[in-house]
Amino acid sequence: MECTNSYIKGCGNSPTVVGCNWGRGQRIVLYMSGVRDGALLAAHEFGHDWFDHSRQRCSGWSSPEHVMGQATCQ
Ligand SMILES: [Zn+2]
């Protein structure tokens, strides 16, 4: 796992993101200072080892589906 100090480019369809998981855990990069809740970002990106995004629009801690919400929203 790697951390970076800037927004991540070249991840899926989004031009810039705060975290990316390539190949279901082959490479994970986190932009921890780009979010308010770094632990949630880490949980979300590690979650992509097994899960795609849920139908939740934003991520949060209330359920596994919530952790895998589509955006950080903060
Ligand atoms: Zn995600």
N, CA, C, O and the ligand as a Tripos MOL2 file, in Angstrom:
@<TRIPOS>MOLECULE
protein
  297   295    75     0     0
PROTEIN
NO_CHARGES

@<TRIPOS>ATOM
      1 N           0.8360   -1.1910    0.0000 N.3       1 MET1
      2 CA          0.0000    0.0000    0.0000 C.3       1 MET1
      3 C           0.8750    1.2460    0.0000 C.2       1 MET1
      4 O           1.9140    1.2920    0.6600 O.2       1 MET1
      5 N           0.4480    2.2380   -0.7370 N.am      2 GLU2
      6 CA          1.2030    3.4860   -0.8500 C.3       2 GLU2
      7 C           0.3290    4.6550   -0.4480 C.2       2 GLU2
      8 O          -0.8950    4.6030   -0.5600 O.2       2 GLU2
      9 N           0.9730    5.7100    0.0230 N.am      3 CYS3
     10 CA          0.2750    6.9620    0.2530 C.3       3 CYS3
     11 C           0.8780    8.0300   -0.6550 C.2       3 CYS3
     12 O           2.0470    7.9600   -1.0330 O.2       3 CYS3
     13 N           0.0650    9.0090   -0.9900 N.am      4 THR4
     14 CA          0.5040   10.0710   -1.8660 C.3       4 THR4
     15 C           0.0620   11.4070   -1.2810 C.2       4 THR4
     16 O          -0.8060   11.4530   -0.4090 O.2       4 THR4
     17 N           0.6490   12.4740   -1.7560 N.am      5 ASN5
     18 CA          0.3070   13.8030   -1.2600 C.3       5 ASN5
     19 C          -0.4700   14.6110   -2.2870 C.2       5 ASN5
     20 O          -0.5450   15.8360   -2.1900 O.2       5 ASN5
     21 N          -1.0340   13.9440   -3.2490 N.am      6 SER6
     22 CA         -1.8390   14.6720   -4.2270 C.3       6 SER6
     23 C          -2.9420   13.7560   -4.7350 C.2       6 SER6
     24 O          -2.9270   12.5450   -4.5150 O.2       6 SER6
     25 N          -3.8980   14.3710   -5.4190 N.am      7 TYR7
     26 CA         -4.9820   13.5790   -5.9900 C.3       7 TYR7
     27 C          -4.4120   12.5770   -6.9800 C.2       7 TYR7
     28 O          -3.4060   12.8330   -7.6410 O.2       7 TYR7
     29 N          -5.0760   11.4320   -7.0670 N.am      8 ILE8
     30 CA         -4.5950   10.3210   -7.8760 C.3       8 ILE8
     31 C          -5.2690   10.3650   -9.2400 C.2       8 ILE8
     32 O          -6.4860   10.5210   -9.3380 O.2       8 ILE8
     33 N          -4.4730   10.2280  -10.2830 N.am      9 LYS9
     34 CA         -5.0060   10.2280  -11.6400 C.3       9 LYS9
     35 C          -4.8890    8.8320  -12.2340 C.2       9 LYS9
     36 O          -4.0910    8.0110  -11.7840 O.2       9 LYS9
     37 N          -5.6900    8.5860  -13.2410 N.am     10 GLY10
     38 CA         -5.5920    7.3130  -13.9490 C.3      10 GLY10
     39 C          -6.2320    6.1590  -13.2170 C.2      10 GLY10
     40 O          -5.7800    5.0190  -13.3250 O.2      10 GLY10
     41 N          -7.2930    6.4520  -12.4640 N.am     11 CYS11
     42 CA         -8.0210    5.4060  -11.7510 C.3      11 CYS11
     43 C          -9.4310    5.3340  -12.2940 C.2      11 CYS11
     44 O         -10.2430    6.2150  -12.0090 O.2      11 CYS11
     45 N          -9.7460    4.3080  -13.0690 N.am     12 GLY12
     46 CA        -11.0880    4.1440  -13.5920 C.3      12 GLY12
     47 C         -11.5220    5.3220  -14.4470 C.2      12 GLY12
     48 O         -10.7490    5.8440  -15.2500 O.2      12 GLY12
     49 N         -12.7570    5.7280  -14.2650 N.am     13 ASN13
     50 CA        -13.3200    6.7710  -15.1150 C.3      13 ASN13
     51 C         -13.1800    8.1550  -14.5210 C.2      13 ASN13
     52 O         -13.4690    9.1450  -15.1930 O.2      13 ASN13
     53 N         -12.7410    8.2480  -13.2740 N.am     14 SER14
     54 CA        -12.6730    9.5490  -12.6280 C.3      14 SER14
     55 C         -11.3430   10.2210  -12.9510 C.2      14 SER14
     56 O         -10.2950    9.5760  -12.9090 O.2      14 SER14
     57 N         -11.3800   11.5120  -13.2730 N.am     15 PRO15
     58 CA        -10.1210   12.2020  -13.5760 C.3      15 PRO15
     59 C          -9.1940   12.2820  -12.3710 C.2      15 PRO15
     60 O          -7.9880   12.0730  -12.5040 O.2      15 PRO15
     61 N          -9.7420   12.5810  -11.2010 N.am     16 THR16
     62 CA         -8.9200   12.6140   -9.9880 C.3      16 THR16
     63 C          -9.7060   11.9890   -8.8480 C.2      16 THR16
     64 O         -10.9050   12.2320   -8.7120 O.2      16 THR16
     65 N          -9.0390   11.1870   -8.0290 N.am     17 VAL17
     66 CA         -9.6810   10.5370   -6.8930 C.3      17 VAL17
     67 C          -8.7540   10.5920   -5.6820 C.2      17 VAL17
     68 O          -7.5690   10.9000   -5.8080 O.2      17 VAL17
     69 N          -9.3110   10.2880   -4.5020 N.am     18 VAL18
     70 CA         -8.5100   10.3110   -3.2700 C.3      18 VAL18
     71 C          -7.9470    8.9370   -2.9260 C.2      18 VAL18
     72 O          -7.0890    8.8170   -2.0510 O.2      18 VAL18
     73 N          -8.4270    7.8980   -3.6120 N.am     19 GLY19
     74 CA         -7.9050    6.5680   -3.3470 C.3      19 GLY19
     75 C          -8.1530    5.6770   -4.5470 C.2      19 GLY19
     76 O          -9.1060    5.8830   -5.2980 O.2      19 GLY19
     77 N          -7.2830    4.6740   -4.7270 N.am     20 CYS20
     78 CA         -7.5050    3.7510   -5.8350 C.3      20 CYS20
     79 C          -6.9800    2.3740   -5.4680 C.2      20 CYS20
     80 O          -5.9610    2.2350   -4.7920 O.2      20 CYS20
     81 N          -7.6970    1.3630   -5.9300 N.am     21 ASN21
     82 CA         -7.3050   -0.0290   -5.7540 C.3      21 ASN21
     83 C          -7.2940   -0.6680   -7.1380 C.2      21 ASN21
     84 O          -8.3440   -0.9330   -7.7240 O.2      21 ASN21
     85 N          -6.0870   -0.9090   -7.6480 N.am     22 TRP22
     86 CA         -5.9640   -1.5230   -8.9640 C.3      22 TRP22
     87 C          -5.8970   -3.0360   -8.8180 C.2      22 TRP22
     88 O          -5.1710   -3.5440   -7.9630 O.2      22 TRP22
     89 N          -6.6310   -3.7460   -9.6270 N.am     23 GLY23
     90 CA         -6.5220   -5.2060   -9.6750 C.3      23 GLY23
     91 C          -6.8750   -5.8880   -8.3790 C.2      23 GLY23
     92 O          -6.2500   -6.8810   -8.0050 O.2      23 GLY23
     93 N          -7.8730   -5.3660   -7.6840 N.am     24 ARG24
     94 CA         -8.3620   -6.0030   -6.4480 C.3      24 ARG24
     95 C          -7.2330   -6.2980   -5.4820 C.2      24 ARG24
     96 O          -7.0280   -7.4410   -5.0750 O.2      24 ARG24
     97 N          -6.5020   -5.2520   -5.1180 N.am     25 GLY25
     98 CA         -5.4790   -5.3960   -4.0930 C.3      25 GLY25
     99 C          -4.0620   -5.4750   -4.6200 C.2      25 GLY25
    100 O          -3.1160   -5.4900   -3.8340 O.2      25 GLY25
    101 N          -3.8910   -5.5250   -5.9400 N.am     26 GLN26
    102 CA         -2.5160   -5.5590   -6.4640 C.3      26 GLN26
    103 C          -1.7670   -4.2840   -6.1070 C.2      26 GLN26
    104 O          -0.5840   -4.3150   -5.7670 O.2      26 GLN26
    105 N          -2.4830   -3.1510   -6.1920 N.am     27 ARG27
    106 CA         -1.8500   -1.8820   -5.8350 C.3      27 ARG27
    107 C          -2.9140   -0.9570   -5.2720 C.2      27 ARG27
    108 O          -3.9380   -0.7050   -5.9080 O.2      27 ARG27
    109 N          -2.6550   -0.4450   -4.0520 N.am     28 ILE28
    110 CA         -3.5810    0.4830   -3.4120 C.3      28 ILE28
    111 C          -2.8340    1.7690   -3.1050 C.2      28 ILE28
    112 O          -1.7600    1.7500   -2.5030 O.2      28 ILE28
    113 N          -3.4110    2.8780   -3.5250 N.am     29 VAL29
    114 CA         -2.8270    4.1850   -3.2410 C.3      29 VAL29
    115 C          -3.8680    5.0380   -2.5380 C.2      29 VAL29
    116 O          -5.0190    5.1040   -2.9680 O.2      29 VAL29
    117 N          -3.4610    5.6890   -1.4580 N.am     30 LEU30
    118 CA         -4.3720    6.5220   -0.6790 C.3      30 LEU30
    119 C          -3.8300    7.9440   -0.5800 C.2      30 LEU30
    120 O          -2.6350    8.1520   -0.3720 O.2      30 LEU30
    121 N          -4.7140    8.9050   -0.7280 N.am     31 TYR31
    122 CA         -4.3790   10.3090   -0.4930 C.3      31 TYR31
    123 C          -5.0170   10.6920    0.8410 C.2      31 TYR31
    124 O          -6.0970   11.2800    0.8850 O.2      31 TYR31
    125 N          -4.3180   10.3420    1.9330 N.am     32 MET32
    126 CA         -4.9080   10.4550    3.2650 C.3      32 MET32
    127 C          -5.2260   11.8970    3.6380 C.2      32 MET32
    128 O          -6.2600   12.1540    4.2540 O.2      32 MET32
    129 N          -4.3610   12.8430    3.2780 N.am     33 SER33
    130 CA         -4.6190   14.2250    3.6760 C.3      33 SER33
    131 C          -5.6840   14.8710    2.7920 C.2      33 SER33
    132 O          -6.0670   16.0190    3.0210 O.2      33 SER33
    133 N          -6.1630   14.1430    1.7840 N.am     34 GLY34
    134 CA         -7.2080   14.6980    0.9250 C.3      34 GLY34
    135 C          -8.6050   14.4530    1.4470 C.2      34 GLY34
    136 O          -9.5800   14.9270    0.8630 O.2      34 GLY34
    137 N          -8.7170   13.7110    2.5520 N.am     35 VAL35
    138 CA        -10.0370   13.4060    3.1100 C.3      35 VAL35
    139 C         -10.0440   13.7140    4.6020 C.2      35 VAL35
    140 O          -8.9920   13.8140    5.2320 O.2      35 VAL35
    141 N         -11.2420   13.8610    5.1580 N.am     36 ARG36
    142 CA        -11.3510   14.1310    6.5870 C.3      36 ARG36
    143 C         -11.1590   12.8520    7.3850 C.2      36 ARG36
    144 O         -10.5860   12.8740    8.4750 O.2      36 ARG36
    145 N         -11.6390   11.7350    6.8430 N.am     37 ASP37
    146 CA        -11.5950   10.4640    7.5730 C.3      37 ASP37
    147 C         -10.7050    9.4750    6.8180 C.2      37 ASP37
    148 O         -11.1770    8.7420    5.9490 O.2      37 ASP37
    149 N          -9.4310    9.4630    7.1530 N.am     38 GLY38
    150 CA         -8.4880    8.5900    6.4640 C.3      38 GLY38
    151 C          -8.7670    7.1210    6.7010 C.2      38 GLY38
    152 O          -8.5420    6.2940    5.8170 O.2      38 GLY38
    153 N          -9.2570    6.7850    7.8920 N.am     39 ALA39
    154 CA         -9.5660    5.3850    8.1940 C.3      39 ALA39
    155 C         -10.6880    4.8770    7.3000 C.2      39 ALA39
    156 O         -10.6660    3.7350    6.8410 O.2      39 ALA39
    157 N         -11.6620    5.7380    7.0630 N.am     40 LEU40
    158 CA        -12.7670    5.3380    6.1880 C.3      40 LEU40
    159 C         -12.2610    5.1410    4.7610 C.2      40 LEU40
    160 O         -12.6630    4.1990    4.0780 O.2      40 LEU40
    161 N         -11.3840    6.0250    4.3190 N.am     41 LEU41
    162 CA        -10.8070    5.8680    2.9760 C.3      41 LEU41
    163 C         -10.0580    4.5480    2.8680 C.2      41 LEU41
    164 O         -10.2050    3.8240    1.8830 O.2      41 LEU41
    165 N          -9.2500    4.2330    3.8890 N.am     42 ALA42
    166 CA         -8.4860    2.9800    3.8630 C.3      42 ALA42
    167 C          -9.4270    1.7810    3.8440 C.2      42 ALA42
    168 O          -9.2260    0.8430    3.0720 O.2      42 ALA42
    169 N         -10.4530    1.8110    4.6920 N.am     43 ALA43
    170 CA        -11.4060    0.7000    4.7360 C.3      43 ALA43
    171 C         -12.0970    0.5390    3.3920 C.2      43 ALA43
    172 O         -12.3090   -0.5780    2.9200 O.2      43 ALA43
    173 N         -12.4450    1.6570    2.7820 N.am     44 HIS44
    174 CA        -13.1290    1.6290    1.4940 C.3      44 HIS44
    175 C         -12.2320    1.0100    0.4120 C.2      44 HIS44
    176 O         -12.6590    0.1260   -0.3300 O.2      44 HIS44
    177 N         -10.9900    1.4880    0.3370 N.am     45 GLU45
    178 CA        -10.1170    0.9830   -0.7330 C.3      45 GLU45
    179 C          -9.7570   -0.4850   -0.5110 C.2      45 GLU45
    180 O          -9.7120   -1.2590   -1.4670 O.2      45 GLU45
    181 N          -9.4990   -0.8770    0.7400 N.am     46 PHE46
    182 CA         -9.2620   -2.2990    0.9890 C.3      46 PHE46
    183 C         -10.5140   -3.1140    0.6770 C.2      46 PHE46
    184 O         -10.4280   -4.2600    0.2360 O.2      46 PHE46
    185 N         -11.6630   -2.5170    0.9090 N.am     47 GLY47
    186 CA        -12.9150   -3.1960    0.5850 C.3      47 GLY47
    187 C         -13.0270   -3.5560   -0.8840 C.2      47 GLY47
    188 O         -13.6840   -4.5330   -1.2430 O.2      47 GLY47
    189 N         -12.3810   -2.7630   -1.7360 N.am     48 HIS48
    190 CA        -12.4130   -3.0510   -3.1740 C.3      48 HIS48
    191 C         -11.6640   -4.3300   -3.5250 C.2      48 HIS48
    192 O         -11.7710   -4.8010   -4.6570 O.2      48 HIS48
    193 N         -10.9120   -4.9050   -2.5960 N.am     49 ASP49
    194 CA        -10.3470   -6.2300   -2.8380 C.3      49 ASP49
    195 C         -11.4640   -7.2410   -3.0950 C.2      49 ASP49
    196 O         -11.2860   -8.2190   -3.8210 O.2      49 ASP49
    197 N         -12.6210   -6.9800   -2.4810 N.am     50 TRP50
    198 CA        -13.7260   -7.9320   -2.5920 C.3      50 TRP50
    199 C         -15.0030   -7.3330   -3.1630 C.2      50 TRP50
    200 O         -15.8010   -8.0310   -3.7890 O.2      50 TRP50
    201 N         -15.1930   -6.0250   -2.9410 N.am     51 PHE51
    202 CA        -16.5040   -5.4390   -3.2410 C.3      51 PHE51
    203 C         -16.4000   -4.2860   -4.2340 C.2      51 PHE51
    204 O         -15.4160   -3.5470   -4.2610 O.2      51 PHE51
    205 N         -17.4320   -4.1580   -5.0400 N.am     52 ASP52
    206 CA        -17.5920   -2.9660   -5.8580 C.3      52 ASP52
    207 C         -18.3560   -1.9260   -5.0490 C.2      52 ASP52
    208 O         -18.6980   -2.1560   -3.8890 O.2      52 ASP52
    209 N         -18.6150   -0.8000   -5.6610 N.am     53 HIS53
    210 CA        -19.3870    0.2300   -4.9640 C.3      53 HIS53
    211 C         -20.8170   -0.2280   -4.7150 C.2      53 HIS53
    212 O         -21.4100   -0.9320   -5.5320 O.2      53 HIS53
    213 N         -21.3540    0.1820   -3.5830 N.am     54 SER54
    214 CA        -22.7400   -0.1170   -3.2580 C.3      54 SER54
    215 C         -23.6420    0.9500   -3.8730 C.2      54 SER54
    216 O         -23.1770    1.8200   -4.6090 O.2      54 SER54
    217 N         -24.9170    0.8740   -3.5680 N.am     55 ARG55
    218 CA        -25.8430    1.8820   -4.0800 C.3      55 ARG55
    219 C         -25.8330    3.1540   -3.2470 C.2      55 ARG55
    220 O         -26.4320    4.1560   -3.6370 O.2      55 ARG55
    221 N         -25.1570    3.1220   -2.1010 N.am     56 GLN56
    222 CA        -25.0710    4.3280   -1.2730 C.3      56 GLN56
    223 C         -24.3260    5.4100   -2.0480 C.2      56 GLN56
    224 O         -23.3060    5.1320   -2.6780 O.2      56 GLN56
    225 N         -24.8250    6.6220   -2.0040 N.am     57 ARG57
    226 CA        -24.1750    7.6870   -2.7610 C.3      57 ARG57
    227 C         -22.8690    8.1030   -2.1040 C.2      57 ARG57
    228 O         -21.8740    8.3460   -2.7870 O.2      57 ARG57
    229 N         -22.8720    8.1840   -0.7670 N.am     58 CYS58
    230 CA        -21.6830    8.6140   -0.0310 C.3      58 CYS58
    231 C         -21.2250    7.5020    0.9030 C.2      58 CYS58
    232 O         -22.0290    6.6730    1.3300 O.2      58 CYS58
    233 N         -19.9470    7.4840    1.2180 N.am     59 SER59
    234 CA        -19.4380    6.4680    2.1290 C.3      59 SER59
    235 C         -19.5510    6.9300    3.5800 C.2      59 SER59
    236 O         -19.5780    8.1250    3.8720 O.2      59 SER59
    237 N         -19.6180    5.9450    4.4840 N.am     60 GLY60
    238 CA        -19.7260    6.2180    5.9150 C.3      60 GLY60
    239 C         -19.5570    4.9160    6.6670 C.2      60 GLY60
    240 O         -19.2240    3.8820    6.0870 O.2      60 GLY60
    241 N         -19.7920    4.9820    7.9820 N.am     61 TRP61
    242 CA        -19.4660    3.8390    8.8280 C.3      61 TRP61
    243 C         -20.6580    2.9870    9.2470 C.2      61 TRP61
    244 O         -20.4660    2.0150    9.9770 O.2      61 TRP61
    245 N         -21.8680    3.2990    8.8260 N.am     62 SER62
    246 CA        -23.0280    2.6450    9.4430 C.3      62 SER62
    247 C         -23.2280    1.1990    9.0020 C.2      62 SER62
    248 O         -23.9270    0.4550    9.6900 O.2      62 SER62
    249 N         -22.6460    0.7710    7.8910 N.am     63 SER63
    250 CA        -22.8020   -0.6100    7.4210 C.3      63 SER63
    251 C         -21.7170   -0.8770    6.3850 C.2      63 SER63
    252 O         -21.1190    0.0670    5.8680 O.2      63 SER63
    253 N         -21.4490   -2.1570    6.0680 N.am     64 PRO64
    254 CA        -20.4800   -2.4430    5.0010 C.3      64 PRO64
    255 C         -20.8690   -1.7860    3.6740 C.2      64 PRO64
    256 O         -20.0050   -1.3110    2.9380 O.2      64 PRO64
    257 N         -22.1590   -1.7610    3.3720 N.am     65 GLU65
    258 CA        -22.6070   -1.1170    2.1430 C.3      65 GLU65
    259 C         -22.2990    0.3780    2.1790 C.2      65 GLU65
    260 O         -21.9520    0.9810    1.1630 O.2      65 GLU65
    261 N         -22.4300    0.9530    3.3540 N.am     66 HIS66
    262 CA        -22.1600    2.3750    3.5130 C.3      66 HIS66
    263 C         -20.6670    2.6590    3.3100 C.2      66 HIS66
    264 O         -20.3060    3.6460    2.6690 O.2      66 HIS66
    265 N         -19.8060    1.8030    3.8500 N.am     67 VAL67
    266 CA        -18.3470    1.9780    3.6500 C.3      67 VAL67
    267 C         -18.0410    1.9760    2.1510 C.2      67 VAL67
    268 O         -17.1710    2.7210    1.6990 O.2      67 VAL67
    269 N         -18.7440    1.1480    1.3790 N.am     68 MET68
    270 CA        -18.4780    1.0320   -0.0490 C.3      68 MET68
    271 C         -19.3450    1.9710   -0.8780 C.2      68 MET68
    272 O         -19.5980    1.7110   -2.0550 O.2      68 MET68
    273 N         -19.7980    3.0550   -0.2720 N.am     69 GLY69
    274 CA        -20.5460    4.0700   -1.0110 C.3      69 GLY69
    275 C         -19.7310    4.6460   -2.1580 C.2      69 GLY69
    276 O         -18.5110    4.4890   -2.2110 O.2      69 GLY69
    277 N         -20.4170    5.3110   -3.0670 N.am     70 GLN70
    278 CA        -19.7740    5.6720   -4.3440 C.3      70 GLN70
    279 C         -18.8090    6.8310   -4.2460 C.2      70 GLN70
    280 O         -17.8990    6.9500   -5.0670 O.2      70 GLN70
    281 N         -18.9900    7.6900   -3.2530 N.am     71 ALA71
    282 CA        -18.1050    8.8640   -3.1520 C.3      71 ALA71
    283 C         -17.8270    9.1810   -1.6960 C.2      71 ALA71
    284 O         -18.5540    8.7510   -0.8000 O.2      71 ALA71
    285 N         -16.7660    9.9380   -1.4720 N.am     72 THR72
    286 CA        -16.3890   10.2900   -0.1100 C.3      72 THR72
    287 C         -17.3140   11.3560    0.4700 C.2      72 THR72
    288 O         -17.6160   11.3250    1.6620 O.2      72 THR72
    289 N         -17.7650   12.2950   -0.3530 N.am     73 CYS73
    290 CA        -18.7620   13.2980    0.0630 C.3      73 CYS73
    291 C         -18.3650   14.0550    1.3200 C.2      73 CYS73
    292 O         -19.0710   13.9800    2.3260 O.2      73 CYS73
    293 N         -17.2790   14.7680    1.2890 N.am     74 GLN74
    294 CA        -16.9520   15.6080    2.4410 C.3      74 GLN74
    295 C         -16.1720   16.8410    2.0130 C.2      74 GLN74
    296 O         -15.8100   17.6640    2.8530 O.2      74 GLN74
    297 ZN        -14.3570    3.1360   -4.3300 Zn       75 ZN75
@<TRIPOS>BOND
     1     1     2 1
     2     2     3 1
     3     3     4 2
     4     3     5 am
     5     5     6 1
     6     6     7 1
     7     7     8 2
     8     7     9 am
     9     9    10 1
    10    10    11 1
    11    11    12 2
    12    11    13 am
    13    13    14 1
    14    14    15 1
    15    15    16 2
    16    15    17 am
    17    17    18 1
    18    18    19 1
    19    19    20 2
    20    19    21 am
    21    21    22 1
    22    22    23 1
    23    23    24 2
    24    23    25 am
    25    25    26 1
    26    26    27 1
    27    27    28 2
    28    27    29 am
    29    29    30 1
    30    30    31 1
    31    31    32 2
    32    31    33 am
    33    33    34 1
    34    34    35 1
    35    35    36 2
    36    35    37 am
    37    37    38 1
    38    38    39 1
    39    39    40 2
    40    39    41 am
    41    41    42 1
    42    42    43 1
    43    43    44 2
    44    43    45 am
    45    45    46 1
    46    46    47 1
    47    47    48 2
    48    47    49 am
    49    49    50 1
    50    50    51 1
    51    51    52 2
    52    51    53 am
    53    53    54 1
    54    54    55 1
    55    55    56 2
    56    55    57 am
    57    57    58 1
    58    58    59 1
    59    59    60 2
    60    59    61 am
    61    61    62 1
    62    62    63 1
    63    63    64 2
    64    63    65 am
    65    65    66 1
    66    66    67 1
    67    67    68 2
    68    67    69 am
    69    69    70 1
    70    70    71 1
    71    71    72 2
    72    71    73 am
    73    73    74 1
    74    74    75 1
    75    75    76 2
    76    75    77 am
    77    77    78 1
    78    78    79 1
    79    79    80 2
    80    79    81 am
    81    81    82 1
    82    82    83 1
    83    83    84 2
    84    83    85 am
    85    85    86 1
    86    86    87 1
    87    87    88 2
    88    87    89 am
    89    89    90 1
    90    90    91 1
    91    91    92 2
    92    91    93 am
    93    93    94 1
    94    94    95 1
    95    95    96 2
    96    95    97 am
    97    97    98 1
    98    98    99 1
    99    99   100 2
   100    99   101 am
   101   101   102 1
   102   102   103 1
   103   103   104 2
   104   103   105 am
   105   105   106 1
   106   106   107 1
   107   107   108 2
   108   107   109 am
   109   109   110 1
   110   110   111 1
   111   111   112 2
   112   111   113 am
   113   113   114 1
   114   114   115 1
   115   115   116 2
   116   115   117 am
   117   117   118 1
   118   118   119 1
   119   119   120 2
   120   119   121 am
   121   121   122 1
   122   122   123 1
   123   123   124 2
   124   123   125 am
   125   125   126 1
   126   126   127 1
   127   127   128 2
   128   127   129 am
   129   129   130 1
   130   130   131 1
   131   131   132 2
   132   131   133 am
   133   133   134 1
   134   134   135 1
   135   135   136 2
   136   135   137 am
   137   137   138 1
   138   138   139 1
   139   139   140 2
   140   139   141 am
   141   141   142 1
   142   142   143 1
   143   143   144 2
   144   143   145 am
   145   145   146 1
   146   146   147 1
   147   147   148 2
   148   147   149 am
   149   149   150 1
   150   150   151 1
   151   151   152 2
   152   151   153 am
   153   153   154 1
   154   154   155 1
   155   155   156 2
   156   155   157 am
   157   157   158 1
   158   158   159 1
   159   159   160 2
   160   159   161 am
   161   161   162 1
   162   162   163 1
   163   163   164 2
   164   163   165 am
   165   165   166 1
   166   166   167 1
   167   167   168 2
   168   167   169 am
   169   169   170 1
   170   170   171 1
   171   171   172 2
   172   171   173 am
   173   173   174 1
   174   174   175 1
   175   175   176 2
   176   175   177 am
   177   177   178 1
   178   178   179 1
   179   179   180 2
   180   179   181 am
   181   181   182 1
   182   182   183 1
   183   183   184 2
   184   183   185 am
   185   185   186 1
   186   186   187 1
   187   187   188 2
   188   187   189 am
   189   189   190 1
   190   190   191 1
   191   191   192 2
   192   191   193 am
   193   193   194 1
   194   194   195 1
   195   195   196 2
   196   195   197 am
   197   197   198 1
   198   198   199 1
   199   199   200 2
   200   199   201 am
   201   201   202 1
   202   202   203 1
   203   203   204 2
   204   203   205 am
   205   205   206 1
   206   206   207 1
   207   207   208 2
   208   207   209 am
   209   209   210 1
   210   210   211 1
   211   211   212 2
   212   211   213 am
   213   213   214 1
   214   214   215 1
   215   215   216 2
   216   215   217 am
   217   217   218 1
   218   218   219 1
   219   219   220 2
   220   219   221 am
   221   221   222 1
   222   222   223 1
   223   223   224 2
   224   223   225 am
   225   225   226 1
   226   226   227 1
   227   227   228 2
   228   227   229 am
   229   229   230 1
   230   230   231 1
   231   231   232 2
   232   231   233 am
   233   233   234 1
   234   234   235 1
   235   235   236 2
   236   235   237 am
   237   237   238 1
   238   238   239 1
   239   239   240 2
   240   239   241 am
   241   241   242 1
   242   242   243 1
   243   243   244 2
   244   243   245 am
   245   245   246 1
   246   246   247 1
   247   247   248 2
   248   247   249 am
   249   249   250 1
   250   250   251 1
   251   251   252 2
   252   251   253 am
   253   253   254 1
   254   254   255 1
   255   255   256 2
   256   255   257 am
   257   257   258 1
   258   258   259 1
   259   259   260 2
   260   259   261 am
   261   261   262 1
   262   262   263 1
   263   263   264 2
   264   263   265 am
   265   265   266 1
   266   266   267 1
   267   267   268 2
   268   267   269 am
   269   269   270 1
   270   270   271 1
   271   271   272 2
   272   271   273 am
   273   273   274 1
   274   274   275 1
   275   275   276 2
   276   275   277 am
   277   277   278 1
   278   278   279 1
   279   279   280 2
   280   279   281 am
   281   281   282 1
   282   282   283 1
   283   283   284 2
   284   283   285 am
   285   285   286 1
   286   286   287 1
   287   287   288 2
   288   287   289 am
   289   289   290 1
   290   290   291 1
   291   291   292 2
   292   291   293 am
   293   293   294 1
   294   294   295 1
   295   295   296 2
@<TRIPOS>SUBSTRUCTURE
     1 MET1         2 RESIDUE 1 A MET
     2 GLU2         6 RESIDUE 1 A GLU
     3 CYS3        10 RESIDUE 1 A CYS
     4 THR4        14 RESIDUE 1 A THR
     5 ASN5        18 RESIDUE 1 A ASN
     6 SER6        22 RESIDUE 1 A SER
     7 TYR7        26 RESIDUE 1 A TYR
     8 ILE8        30 RESIDUE 1 A ILE
     9 LYS9        34 RESIDUE 1 A LYS
    10 GLY10       38 RESIDUE 1 A GLY
    11 CYS11       42 RESIDUE 1 A CYS
    12 GLY12       46 RESIDUE 1 A GLY
    13 ASN13       50 RESIDUE 1 A ASN
    14 SER14       54 RESIDUE 1 A SER
    15 PRO15       58 RESIDUE 1 A PRO
    16 THR16       62 RESIDUE 1 A THR
    17 VAL17       66 RESIDUE 1 A VAL
    18 VAL18       70 RESIDUE 1 A VAL
    19 GLY19       74 RESIDUE 1 A GLY
    20 CYS20       78 RESIDUE 1 A CYS
    21 ASN21       82 RESIDUE 1 A ASN
    22 TRP22       86 RESIDUE 1 A TRP
    23 GLY23       90 RESIDUE 1 A GLY
    24 ARG24       94 RESIDUE 1 A ARG
    25 GLY25       98 RESIDUE 1 A GLY
    26 GLN26      102 RESIDUE 1 A GLN
    27 ARG27      106 RESIDUE 1 A ARG
    28 ILE28      110 RESIDUE 1 A ILE
    29 VAL29      114 RESIDUE 1 A VAL
    30 LEU30      118 RESIDUE 1 A LEU
    31 TYR31      122 RESIDUE 1 A TYR
    32 MET32      126 RESIDUE 1 A MET
    33 SER33      130 RESIDUE 1 A SER
    34 GLY34      134 RESIDUE 1 A GLY
    35 VAL35      138 RESIDUE 1 A VAL
    36 ARG36      142 RESIDUE 1 A ARG
    37 ASP37      146 RESIDUE 1 A ASP
    38 GLY38      150 RESIDUE 1 A GLY
    39 ALA39      154 RESIDUE 1 A ALA
    40 LEU40      158 RESIDUE 1 A LEU
    41 LEU41      162 RESIDUE 1 A LEU
    42 ALA42      166 RESIDUE 1 A ALA
    43 ALA43      170 RESIDUE 1 A ALA
    44 HIS44      174 RESIDUE 1 A HIS
    45 GLU45      178 RESIDUE 1 A GLU
    46 PHE46      182 RESIDUE 1 A PHE
    47 GLY47      186 RESIDUE 1 A GLY
    48 HIS48      190 RESIDUE 1 A HIS
    49 ASP49      194 RESIDUE 1 A ASP
    50 TRP50      198 RESIDUE 1 A TRP
    51 PHE51      202 RESIDUE 1 A PHE
    52 ASP52      206 RESIDUE 1 A ASP
    53 HIS53      210 RESIDUE 1 A HIS
    54 SER54      214 RESIDUE 1 A SER
    55 ARG55      218 RESIDUE 1 A ARG
    56 GLN56      222 RESIDUE 1 A GLN
    57 ARG57      226 RESIDUE 1 A ARG
    58 CYS58      230 RESIDUE 1 A CYS
    59 SER59      234 RESIDUE 1 A SER
    60 GLY60      238 RESIDUE 1 A GLY
    61 TRP61      242 RESIDUE 1 A TRP
    62 SER62      246 RESIDUE 1 A SER
    63 SER63      250 RESIDUE 1 A SER
    64 PRO64      254 RESIDUE 1 A PRO
    65 GLU65      258 RESIDUE 1 A GLU
    66 HIS66      262 RESIDUE 1 A HIS
    67 VAL67      266 RESIDUE 1 A VAL
    68 MET68      270 RESIDUE 1 A MET
    69 GLY69      274 RESIDUE 1 A GLY
    70 GLN70      278 RESIDUE 1 A GLN
    71 ALA71      282 RESIDUE 1 A ALA
    72 THR72      286 RESIDUE 1 A THR
    73 CYS73      290 RESIDUE 1 A CYS
    74 GLN74      294 RESIDUE 1 A GLN
    75 ZN75       297 GROUP 0 **** ****
